[in-house]
Amino acid sequence: MPLRLVPVRSDDFPQWMQRCCAEYAADLVALGGSADEARRHAESSIRESFPAGHPLEDNAVFDLIDDTGRSVGYLWLGRDQSQDPTSWWVWDVVVDAEYRGRGLGREAMQLAEEYARSRGAVTLGLSVFGFNRPARQLYESLGYEITSVKMRKSLETAEAPVERS
């Protein structure tokens, strides 16, 4: 099913920001955060990324449109936060749940690579939550390599390690 990237229309951008914020907050809750704190953090992050209420020149937000003309998700990418203009970042990519498992995530990432390359990118990075194993497997199969790992242990449910003498 061929995909194409269609820029999110300015009239639709506020709804996209709400959706992106909700998706991010849900991921933060899945990591163990409270719903209120996750929502506040996600809203702050989105406002910081889009202070004018729309993408700036270093960002692009697209609907993923399938061959029937329906939206099956979205993609947000742009330059990363370094001073290197050739380093780009996938800030968010979502394939709607009912369309997953059909290769659309792979196709979306390939379109992201093409788009970034056409804008002078030499590298394309991304972050993925540890619990999202399908996405991690997809990115690794596309040649993405781990560049850092964050780890955490819940001390509320875990027993203290036994000291050995």
N, CA and C atoms as an extended XYZ file, in Angstrom:
495
Properties=species:S:1:pos:R:3:atomname:S:1:resname:S:1:resid:I:1 pbc="F F F"
N         0.842       -1.167        0.000 N   MET     1
C         0.000        0.000        0.000 CA  MET     1
C         0.893        1.239        0.000 C   MET     1
N         1.052        1.892       -1.135 N   PRO     2
C         1.942        3.060       -1.189 CA  PRO     2
C         1.422        4.216       -0.331 C   PRO     2
N         2.343        4.832        0.380 N   LEU     3
C         2.024        6.004        1.188 CA  LEU     3
C         2.584        7.243        0.526 C   LEU     3
N         1.979        8.369        0.873 N   ARG     4
C         2.563        9.646        0.486 CA  ARG     4
C         2.452       10.584        1.667 C   ARG     4
N         3.368       11.531        1.707 N   LEU     5
C         3.389       12.524        2.766 CA  LEU     5
C         2.638       13.755        2.290 C   LEU     5
N         1.652       14.178        3.073 N   VAL     6
C         0.886       15.384        2.757 CA  VAL     6
C         1.003       16.300        3.970 C   VAL     6
N         1.537       17.514        3.768 N   PRO     7
C         1.663       18.415        4.916 CA  PRO     7
C         0.322       18.618        5.618 C   PRO     7
N         0.356       18.598        6.942 N   VAL     8
C        -0.851       18.876        7.715 CA  VAL     8
C        -1.257       20.320        7.410 C   VAL     8
N        -2.508       20.509        7.045 N   ARG     9
C        -3.015       21.840        6.692 CA  ARG     9
C        -3.018       22.737        7.925 C   ARG     9
N        -2.805       24.019        7.713 N   SER    10
C        -2.768       24.953        8.845 CA  SER    10
C        -4.071       24.929        9.633 C   SER    10
N        -5.204       24.739        8.958 N   ASP    11
C        -6.493       24.656        9.657 CA  ASP    11
C        -6.567       23.428       10.561 C   ASP    11
N        -5.864       22.370       10.195 N   ASP    12
C        -5.894       21.123       10.949 CA  ASP    12
C        -4.778       21.028       11.987 C   ASP    12
N        -3.853       21.998       11.965 N   PHE    13
C        -2.685       21.889       12.836 CA  PHE    13
C        -3.025       21.907       14.325 C   PHE    13
N        -3.959       22.731       14.795 N   PRO    14
C        -4.289       22.670       16.225 CA  PRO    14
C        -4.780       21.290       16.658 C   PRO    14
N        -5.578       20.633       15.829 N   GLN    15
C        -6.042       19.281       16.166 CA  GLN    15
C        -4.876       18.297       16.148 C   GLN    15
N        -3.951       18.472       15.199 N   TRP    16
C        -2.785       17.599       15.168 CA  TRP    16
C        -1.968       17.778       16.445 C   TRP    16
N        -1.774       19.026       16.881 N   MET    17
C        -1.008       19.271       18.108 CA  MET    17
C        -1.673       18.583       19.303 C   MET    17
N        -2.989       18.632       19.379 N   GLN    18
C        -3.699       17.953       20.467 CA  GLN    18
C        -3.486       16.453       20.398 C   GLN    18
N        -3.566       15.914       19.198 N   ARG    19
C        -3.384       14.469       19.045 CA  ARG    19
C        -1.963       14.050       19.412 C   ARG    19
N        -0.988       14.791       18.910 N   CYS    20
C         0.414       14.482       19.189 CA  CYS    20
C         0.669       14.548       20.689 C   CYS    20
N         0.121       15.559       21.324 N   CYS    21
C         0.261       15.721       22.766 CA  CYS    21
C        -0.360       14.533       23.505 C   CYS    21
N        -1.537       14.117       23.088 N   ALA    22
C        -2.210       12.980       23.729 CA  ALA    22
C        -1.421       11.690       23.541 C   ALA    22
N        -0.865       11.480       22.344 N   GLU    23
C        -0.055       10.279       22.074 CA  GLU    23
C         1.180       10.264       22.984 C   GLU    23
N         1.843       11.421       23.093 N   TYR    24
C         3.051       11.513       23.914 CA  TYR    24
C         2.703       11.298       25.389 C   TYR    24
N         1.640       11.914       25.851 N   ALA    25
C         1.228       11.748       27.246 CA  ALA    25
C         0.912       10.284       27.546 C   ALA    25
N         0.244        9.603       26.632 N   ALA    26
C        -0.075        8.184       26.840 CA  ALA    26
C         1.202        7.354       26.970 C   ALA    26
N         2.218        7.673       26.168 N   ASP    27
C         3.493        6.966       26.277 CA  ASP    27
C         4.151        7.231       27.629 C   ASP    27
N         4.067        8.473       28.096 N   LEU    28
C         4.659        8.806       29.392 CA  LEU    28
C         3.942        8.085       30.531 C   LEU    28
N         2.636        7.935       30.421 N   VAL    29
C         1.880        7.177       31.418 CA  VAL    29
C         2.300        5.708       31.366 C   VAL    29
N         2.499        5.174       30.157 N   ALA    30
C         2.927        3.780       30.016 CA  ALA    30
C         4.289        3.557       30.673 C   ALA    30
N         5.081        4.618       30.763 N   LEU    31
C         6.377        4.524       31.443 CA  LEU    31
C         6.239        4.565       32.955 C   LEU    31
N         5.022        4.874       33.438 N   GLY    32
C         4.801        4.869       34.871 CA  GLY    32
C         4.504        6.232       35.468 C   GLY    32
N         4.429        7.270       34.626 N   GLY    33
C         4.126        8.598       35.138 CA  GLY    33
C         2.645        8.771       35.421 C   GLY    33
N         2.322        9.787       36.200 N   SER    34
C         0.911       10.088       36.466 CA  SER    34
C         0.309       10.748       35.227 C   SER    34
N        -0.984       10.597       35.071 N   ALA    35
C        -1.665       11.169       33.911 CA  ALA    35
C        -1.531       12.687       33.889 C   ALA    35
N        -1.665       13.333       35.042 N   ASP    36
C        -1.565       14.797       35.092 CA  ASP    36
C        -0.172       15.282       34.727 C   ASP    36
N         0.844       14.658       35.307 N   GLU    37
C         2.216       15.062       35.016 CA  GLU    37
C         2.555       14.781       33.547 C   GLU    37
N         2.121       13.655       33.039 N   ALA    38
C         2.379       13.318       31.631 CA  ALA    38
C         1.734       14.348       30.710 C   ALA    38
N         0.505       14.718       30.994 N   ARG    39
C        -0.192       15.707       30.168 CA  ARG    39
C         0.537       17.044       30.221 C   ARG    39
N         0.918       17.501       31.416 N   ARG    40
C         1.632       18.785       31.550 CA  ARG    40
C         2.948       18.762       30.774 C   ARG    40
N         3.698       17.661       30.916 N   HIS    41
C         4.982       17.570       30.213 CA  HIS    41
C         4.773       17.560       28.697 C   HIS    41
N         3.815       16.791       28.222 N   ALA    42
C         3.556       16.711       26.782 CA  ALA    42
C         3.108       18.066       26.239 C   ALA    42
N         2.221       18.740       26.950 N   GLU    43
C         1.753       20.056       26.486 CA  GLU    43
C         2.894       21.056       26.431 C   GLU    43
N         3.740       21.048       27.435 N   SER    44
C         4.892       21.952       27.465 CA  SER    44
C         5.839       21.669       26.306 C   SER    44
N         6.089       20.406       26.057 N   SER    45
C         6.983       20.008       24.971 CA  SER    45
C         6.443       20.443       23.607 C   SER    45
N         5.160       20.248       23.386 N   ILE    46
C         4.561       20.625       22.100 CA  ILE    46
C         4.568       22.149       21.933 C   ILE    46
N         4.227       22.890       22.991 N   ARG    47
C         4.257       24.364       22.911 CA  ARG    47
C         5.668       24.859       22.598 C   ARG    47
N         6.666       24.230       23.217 N   GLU    48
C         8.061       24.614       22.980 CA  GLU    48
C         8.476       24.317       21.537 C   GLU    48
N         7.995       23.211       20.995 N   SER    49
C         8.353       22.825       19.625 CA  SER    49
C         7.648       23.667       18.570 C   SER    49
N         6.461       24.169       18.910 N   PHE    50
C         5.671       24.944       17.949 CA  PHE    50
C         5.188       26.241       18.592 C   PHE    50
N         6.132       27.141       18.940 N   PRO    51
C         5.736       28.366       19.649 CA  PRO    51
C         4.793       29.254       18.845 C   PRO    51
N         4.847       29.157       17.550 N   ALA    52
C         3.964       29.971       16.701 CA  ALA    52
C         2.653       29.253       16.381 C   ALA    52
N         2.510       28.018       16.878 N   GLY    53
C         1.291       27.261       16.603 CA  GLY    53
C         1.282       26.584       15.254 C   GLY    53
N         2.445       26.540       14.602 N   HIS    54
C         2.588       25.851       13.323 CA  HIS    54
C         4.062       25.501       13.137 C   HIS    54
N         4.362       24.595       12.207 N   PRO    55
C         5.764       24.214       12.006 CA  PRO    55
C         6.607       25.397       11.520 C   PRO    55
N         7.802       25.508       12.053 N   LEU    56
C         8.752       26.498       11.576 CA  LEU    56
C         9.593       25.861       10.475 C   LEU    56
N        10.491       26.608        9.909 N   GLU    57
C        11.202       26.117        8.721 CA  GLU    57
C        12.023       24.847        8.951 C   GLU    57
N        12.419       24.589       10.180 N   ASP    58
C        13.241       23.408       10.458 CA  ASP    58
C        12.432       22.169       10.815 C   ASP    58
N        11.092       22.249       10.758 N   ASN    59
C        10.212       21.132       11.077 CA  ASN    59
C         9.222       20.906        9.955 C   ASN    59
N         8.774       19.677        9.828 N   ALA    60
C         7.720       19.346        8.866 CA  ALA    60
C         6.800       18.322        9.515 C   ALA    60
N         5.507       18.534        9.358 N   VAL    61
C         4.514       17.618        9.910 CA  VAL    61
C         3.614       17.173        8.761 C   VAL    61
N         3.504       15.859        8.618 N   PHE    62
C         2.768       15.283        7.501 CA  PHE    62
C         1.698       14.313        7.984 C   PHE    62
N         0.610       14.255        7.244 N   ASP    63
C        -0.317       13.132        7.341 CA  ASP    63
C         0.254       12.039        6.459 C   ASP    63
N         0.129       10.793        6.901 N   LEU    64
C         0.483        9.638        6.072 CA  LEU    64
C        -0.789        9.243        5.340 C   LEU    64
N        -0.781        9.400        4.025 N   ILE    65
C        -1.968        9.153        3.216 CA  ILE    65
C        -1.751        7.895        2.385 C   ILE    65
N        -2.698        6.959        2.485 N   ASP    66
C        -2.556        5.711        1.727 CA  ASP    66
C        -3.096        5.878        0.308 C   ASP    66
N        -3.050        4.800       -0.457 N   ASP    67
C        -3.434        4.877       -1.871 CA  ASP    67
C        -4.931        5.078       -2.088 C   ASP    67
N        -5.733        5.001       -1.021 N   THR    68
C        -7.164        5.288       -1.154 CA  THR    68
C        -7.483        6.725       -0.758 C   THR    68
N        -6.447        7.467       -0.319 N   GLY    69
C        -6.642        8.859        0.072 CA  GLY    69
C        -6.964        9.069        1.537 C   GLY    69
N        -6.929        7.991        2.332 N   ARG    70
C        -7.254        8.165        3.750 CA  ARG    70
C        -5.970        8.320        4.559 C   ARG    70
N        -6.104        9.088        5.638 N   SER    71
C        -4.990        9.282        6.555 CA  SER    71
C        -4.865        8.045        7.435 C   SER    71
N        -3.654        7.509        7.525 N   VAL    72
C        -3.400        6.316        8.337 CA  VAL    72
C        -2.419        6.603        9.474 C   VAL    72
N        -2.067        7.868        9.652 N   GLY    73
C        -1.142        8.250       10.714 CA  GLY    73
C        -0.491        9.570       10.396 C   GLY    73
N         0.620        9.836       11.080 N   TYR    74
C         1.334       11.093       10.830 CA  TYR    74
C         2.828       10.920       11.074 C   TYR    74
N         3.584       11.906       10.589 N   LEU    75
C         5.037       11.943       10.711 CA  LEU    75
C         5.454       13.378       10.992 C   LEU    75
N         6.314       13.547       11.994 N   TRP    76
C         6.883       14.854       12.314 CA  TRP    76
C         8.389       14.688       12.331 C   TRP    76
N         9.082       15.438       11.485 N   LEU    77
C        10.530       15.383       11.462 CA  LEU    77
C        11.103       16.759       11.209 C   LEU    77
N        12.372       16.891       11.466 N   GLY    78
C        13.054       18.160       11.252 CA  GLY    78
C        14.481       18.073       11.731 C   GLY    78
N        15.135       19.219       11.723 N   ARG    79
C        16.521       19.236       12.198 CA  ARG    79
C        16.544       18.880       13.673 C   ARG    79
N        17.621       18.217       14.089 N   ASP    80
C        17.731       17.901       15.509 CA  ASP    80
C        18.135       19.163       16.279 C   ASP    80
N        18.384       19.031       17.550 N   GLN    81
C        18.649       20.219       18.365 CA  GLN    81
C        20.128       20.570       18.456 C   GLN    81
N        20.956       19.932       17.636 N   SER    82
C        22.375       20.278       17.609 CA  SER    82
C        22.584       21.453       16.650 C   SER    82
N        23.794       21.877       16.554 N   GLN    83
C        24.130       22.957       15.617 CA  GLN    83
C        24.470       22.425       14.228 C   GLN    83
N        24.374       21.120       14.054 N   ASP    84
C        24.713       20.492       12.773 CA  ASP    84
C        23.482       20.466       11.865 C   ASP    84
N        23.465       21.269       10.805 N   PRO    85
C        22.289       21.313        9.925 CA  PRO    85
C        22.074       20.031        9.119 C   PRO    85
N        23.045       19.118        9.143 N   THR    86
C        22.876       17.861        8.407 CA  THR    86
C        22.332       16.744        9.296 C   THR    86
N        22.103       17.047       10.566 N   SER    87
C        21.541       16.061       11.495 CA  SER    87
C        20.051       16.324       11.661 C   SER    87
N        19.255       15.360       11.242 N   TRP    88
C        17.803       15.485       11.339 CA  TRP    88
C        17.269       14.456       12.313 C   TRP    88
N        16.000       14.625       12.686 N   TRP    89
C        15.408       13.813       13.733 CA  TRP    89
C        13.954       13.517       13.397 C   TRP    89
N        13.535       12.289       13.648 N   VAL    90
C        12.111       11.944       13.596 CA  VAL    90
C        11.583       12.213       14.998 C   VAL    90
N        10.796       13.276       15.126 N   TRP    91
C        10.272       13.661       16.436 CA  TRP    91
C         9.093       12.791       16.827 C   TRP    91
N         8.312       12.370       15.848 N   ASP    92
C         7.182       11.496       16.145 CA  ASP    92
C         6.705       10.858       14.849 C   ASP    92
N         6.363        9.596       14.945 N   VAL    93
C         5.743        8.890       13.821 CA  VAL    93
C         4.703        7.951       14.429 C   VAL    93
N         3.501        8.015       13.878 N   VAL    94
C         2.410        7.187       14.376 CA  VAL    94
C         1.662        6.604       13.188 C   VAL    94
N         1.507        5.293       13.208 N   VAL    95
C         0.588        4.625       12.294 CA  VAL    95
C        -0.605        4.228       13.158 C   VAL    95
N        -1.783        4.644       12.733 N   ASP    96
C        -2.992        4.355       13.504 CA  ASP    96
C        -3.123        2.851       13.733 C   ASP    96
N        -3.617        2.494       14.915 N   ALA    97
C        -3.654        1.100       15.357 CA  ALA    97
C        -4.286        0.164       14.333 C   ALA    97
N        -5.360        0.588       13.705 N   GLU    98
C        -6.059       -0.308       12.776 CA  GLU    98
C        -5.287       -0.557       11.473 C   GLU    98
N        -4.201        0.198       11.245 N   TYR    99
C        -3.413        0.015       10.019 CA  TYR    99
C        -2.037       -0.588       10.290 C   TYR    99
N        -1.745       -0.911       11.525 N   ARG   100
C        -0.431       -1.466       11.864 CA  ARG   100
C        -0.319       -2.899       11.354 C   ARG   100
N         0.926       -3.330       11.183 N   GLY   101
C         1.184       -4.696       10.737 CA  GLY   101
C         1.090       -4.857        9.232 C   GLY   101
N         1.047       -3.769        8.499 N   ARG   102
C         0.927       -3.815        7.033 CA  ARG   102
C         2.139       -3.217        6.322 C   ARG   102
N         3.192       -2.927        7.086 N   GLY   103
C         4.397       -2.356        6.481 CA  GLY   103
C         4.362       -0.845        6.340 C   GLY   103
N         3.344       -0.193        6.898 N   LEU   104
C         3.222        1.253        6.737 CA  LEU   104
C         4.252        2.016        7.568 C   LEU   104
N         4.613        1.484        8.728 N   GLY   105
C         5.648        2.121        9.528 CA  GLY   105
C         6.977        2.127        8.790 C   GLY   105
N         7.302        1.013        8.174 N   ARG   106
C         8.535        0.920        7.372 CA  ARG   106
C         8.494        1.935        6.229 C   ARG   106
N         7.369        1.984        5.547 N   GLU   107
C         7.244        2.901        4.418 CA  GLU   107
C         7.317        4.355        4.889 C   GLU   107
N         6.695        4.655        6.027 N   ALA   108
C         6.747        6.014        6.570 CA  ALA   108
C         8.188        6.408        6.892 C   ALA   108
N         8.942        5.495        7.475 N   MET   109
C        10.332        5.792        7.806 CA  MET   109
C        11.178        5.978        6.553 C   MET   109
N        10.916        5.197        5.520 N   GLN   110
C        11.651        5.376        4.267 CA  GLN   110
C        11.326        6.732        3.641 C   GLN   110
N        10.058        7.149        3.725 N   LEU   111
C         9.682        8.478        3.228 CA  LEU   111
C        10.351        9.567        4.069 C   LEU   111
N        10.453        9.348        5.380 N   ALA   112
C        11.136       10.311        6.245 CA  ALA   112
C        12.597       10.453        5.822 C   ALA   112
N        13.245        9.327        5.541 N   GLU   113
C        14.648        9.364        5.110 CA  GLU   113
C        14.797       10.126        3.794 C   GLU   113
N        13.907        9.849        2.847 N   GLU   114
C        13.963       10.552        1.559 CA  GLU   114
C        13.761       12.054        1.742 C   GLU   114
N        12.783       12.417        2.549 N   TYR   115
C        12.498       13.829        2.770 CA  TYR   115
C        13.703       14.523        3.411 C   TYR   115
N        14.236       13.930        4.484 N   ALA   116
C        15.379       14.528        5.177 CA  ALA   116
C        16.585       14.631        4.240 C   ALA   116
N        16.853       13.585        3.494 N   ARG   117
C        17.973       13.594        2.554 CA  ARG   117
C        17.807       14.727        1.534 C   ARG   117
N        16.585       14.934        1.064 N   SER   118
C        16.332       15.986        0.066 CA  SER   118
C        16.527       17.379        0.649 C   SER   118
N        16.566       17.487        1.974 N   ARG   119
C        16.782       18.771        2.652 CA  ARG   119
C        18.212       18.897        3.171 C   ARG   119
N        19.090       17.993        2.740 N   GLY   120
C        20.496       18.085        3.109 CA  GLY   120
C        20.915       17.264        4.307 C   GLY   120
N        20.027       16.436        4.824 N   ALA   121
C        20.380       15.616        5.981 CA  ALA   121
C        21.376       14.536        5.595 C   ALA   121
N        22.299       14.297        6.505 N   VAL   122
C        23.266       13.214        6.358 CA  VAL   122
C        22.957       12.107        7.355 C   VAL   122
N        22.349       12.485        8.481 N   THR   123
C        21.920       11.500        9.478 CA  THR   123
C        20.470       11.772        9.861 C   THR   123
N        19.802       10.708       10.284 N   LEU   124
C        18.437       10.813       10.776 CA  LEU   124
C        18.361        9.994       12.053 C   LEU   124
N        18.010       10.645       13.135 N   GLY   125
C        17.922        9.969       14.421 CA  GLY   125
C        16.490        9.927       14.921 C   GLY   125
N        16.293        9.212       16.025 N   LEU   126
C        14.982        9.125       16.656 CA  LEU   126
C        15.155        8.552       18.040 C   LEU   126
N        14.127        8.710       18.844 N   SER   127
C        14.064        8.059       20.154 CA  SER   127
C        12.898        7.096       20.123 C   SER   127
N        13.032        6.023       20.853 N   VAL   128
C        11.942        5.053       20.944 CA  VAL   128
C        11.861        4.580       22.388 C   VAL   128
N        10.647        4.527       22.909 N   PHE   129
C        10.472        4.050       24.271 CA  PHE   129
C        10.825        2.570       24.336 C   PHE   129
N        11.465        2.183       25.428 N   GLY   130
C        11.909        0.802       25.599 CA  GLY   130
C        10.794       -0.221       25.514 C   GLY   130
N         9.587        0.152       25.936 N   PHE   131
C         8.478       -0.799       25.913 CA  PHE   131
C         7.937       -1.036       24.503 C   PHE   131
N         8.335       -0.222       23.543 N   ASN   132
C         7.796       -0.322       22.186 CA  ASN   132
C         8.673       -1.249       21.331 C   ASN   132
N         8.627       -2.517       21.647 N   ARG   133
C         9.474       -3.501       20.963 CA  ARG   133
C         9.221       -3.576       19.451 C   ARG   133
N         7.964       -3.529       18.981 N   PRO   134
C         7.768       -3.577       17.525 CA  PRO   134
C         8.468       -2.420       16.805 C   PRO   134
N         8.387       -1.223       17.372 N   ALA   135
C         9.054       -0.084       16.744 CA  ALA   135
C        10.571       -0.261       16.794 C   ALA   135
N        11.088       -0.700       17.923 N   ARG   136
C        12.534       -0.914       18.026 CA  ARG   136
C        13.009       -1.912       16.981 C   ARG   136
N        12.260       -2.998       16.806 N   GLN   137
C        12.632       -4.007       15.798 CA  GLN   137
C        12.581       -3.411       14.393 C   GLN   137
N        11.561       -2.603       14.123 N   LEU   138
C        11.460       -1.957       12.810 CA  LEU   138
C        12.675       -1.082       12.559 C   LEU   138
N        12.998       -0.205       13.508 N   TYR   139
C        14.112        0.725       13.306 CA  TYR   139
C        15.425       -0.021       13.128 C   TYR   139
N        15.640       -1.061       13.922 N   GLU   140
C        16.870       -1.839       13.765 CA  GLU   140
C        16.926       -2.510       12.396 C   GLU   140
N        15.778       -2.999       11.905 N   SER   141
C        15.760       -3.651       10.584 CA  SER   141
C        16.022       -2.648        9.462 C   SER   141
N        15.780       -1.354        9.734 N   LEU   142
C        16.044       -0.311        8.745 CA  LEU   142
C        17.463        0.239        8.844 C   LEU   142
N        18.254       -0.291        9.795 N   GLY   143
C        19.645        0.123        9.909 CA  GLY   143
C        19.927        1.153       10.993 C   GLY   143
N        18.937        1.500       11.794 N   TYR   144
C        19.175        2.432       12.891 CA  TYR   144
C        19.947        1.695       13.980 C   TYR   144
N        20.912        2.398       14.570 N   GLU   145
C        21.755        1.809       15.599 CA  GLU   145
C        21.512        2.509       16.926 C   GLU   145
N        21.645        1.775       18.006 N   ILE   146
C        21.503        2.352       19.338 CA  ILE   146
C        22.683        3.267       19.607 C   ILE   146
N        22.383        4.498       20.028 N   THR   147
C        23.438        5.455       20.352 CA  THR   147
C        23.482        5.768       21.845 C   THR   147
N        22.417        5.487       22.564 N   SER   148
C        22.413        5.634       24.022 CA  SER   148
C        21.274        4.790       24.583 C   SER   148
N        21.386        4.454       25.853 N   VAL   149
C        20.359        3.654       26.510 CA  VAL   149
C        20.121        4.266       27.885 C   VAL   149
N        18.863        4.514       28.207 N   LYS   150
C        18.482        4.958       29.542 CA  LYS   150
C        17.798        3.777       30.216 C   LYS   150
N        18.106        3.568       31.482 N   MET   151
C        17.491        2.456       32.205 CA  MET   151
C        16.914        2.972       33.519 C   MET   151
N        15.884        2.263       34.005 N   ARG   152
C        15.242        2.639       35.252 CA  ARG   152
C        14.693        1.389       35.913 C   ARG   152
N        14.673        1.423       37.220 N   LYS   153
C        14.107        0.329       38.003 CA  LYS   153
C        13.131        0.938       38.996 C   LYS   153
N        11.940        0.374       39.087 N   SER   154
C        10.970        0.816       40.068 CA  SER   154
C        11.362        0.256       41.427 C   SER   154
N        11.492        1.118       42.404 N   LEU   155
C        11.855        0.687       43.748 CA  LEU   155
C        10.636        0.405       44.603 C   LEU   155
N         9.459        0.714       44.095 N   GLU   156
C         8.237        0.446       44.833 CA  GLU   156
C         7.888       -1.029       44.852 C   GLU   156
N         8.181       -1.735       43.766 N   THR   157
C         7.787       -3.138       43.677 CA  THR   157
C         8.966       -4.091       43.708 C   THR   157
N        10.160       -3.552       43.559 N   ALA   158
C        11.335       -4.417       43.525 CA  ALA   158
C        11.911       -4.605       44.919 C   ALA   158
N        12.428       -5.770       45.168 N   GLU   159
C        13.088       -6.023       46.437 CA  GLU   159
C        14.528       -5.518       46.348 C   GLU   159
N        15.051       -5.088       47.474 N   ALA   160
C        16.423       -4.631       47.520 CA  ALA   160
C        17.342       -5.810       47.214 C   ALA   160
N        18.460       -5.539       46.519 N   PRO   161
C        19.403       -6.635       46.258 CA  PRO   161
C        19.993       -7.166       47.564 C   PRO   161
N        20.276       -8.432       47.584 N   VAL   162
C        20.852       -9.064       48.762 CA  VAL   162
C        22.355       -8.832       48.746 C   VAL   162
N        22.875       -8.302       49.851 N   GLU   163
C        24.310       -8.114       49.943 CA  GLU   163
C        24.980       -9.439       50.260 C   GLU   163
N        26.059       -9.674       49.616 N   ARG   164
C        26.812      -10.903       49.850 CA  ARG   164
C        28.080      -10.559       50.637 C   ARG   164
N        28.389      -11.371       51.609 N   SER   165
C        29.602      -11.100       52.388 CA  SER   165
C        30.707      -12.047       52.039 C   SER   165
